[in-house]
């Protein structure tokens, strides 16, 4: 199973980031439609044999923070960039 950590992307907003390990070029899965990054567990485990594999659960879902605001496309995009910068 993947390692789980949290990355702060905004004041009092932390996103769950899953790390399936691996090495080489990075693949970052973005969960959508209300899913968490765990939806990729099976695929990510297979891909980690050749790639570094990570997954991000968006704000509002799963173990990530559920703030009242910050759900615009621009803000969600900034969340992803903040996670990548932190990693």
PEHU-V616902 format. One record per pair of residues at least 6 apart in sequence whose ideal C-beta (glycine too) atoms are under 6 Angstrom apart, sorted by the first residue. I is the first residue (numbers start at 1). GAP is how many residues later the second one is. If there is no record, write none. Layout:
BEGIN
i = {I,I}
gap = {GAP,GAP}
END
This chain:
BEGIN
i = {2,2,2,3,4,4,5,6,6,7,7,7,7,8,9,9,9,13,13,13,14,15,15,16,16,16,16,17,17,18,18,19,20,20,20,20,21,22,22,22,22,23,24,24,25,26,27,27,27,28,29,29,29,30,31,31,31,34,36,36,36,37,37,37,40,44,47,56,57,59,60}
gap = {16,17,18,16,12,14,12,8,10,8,10,76,79,6,6,70,73,46,52,54,51,41,49,41,46,47,48,39,66,19,37,35,24,25,28,33,27,26,29,30,31,29,26,27,26,26,20,24,26,26,8,11,26,26,6,8,26,27,21,25,26,18,19,20,15,9,6,27,7,6,6}
END
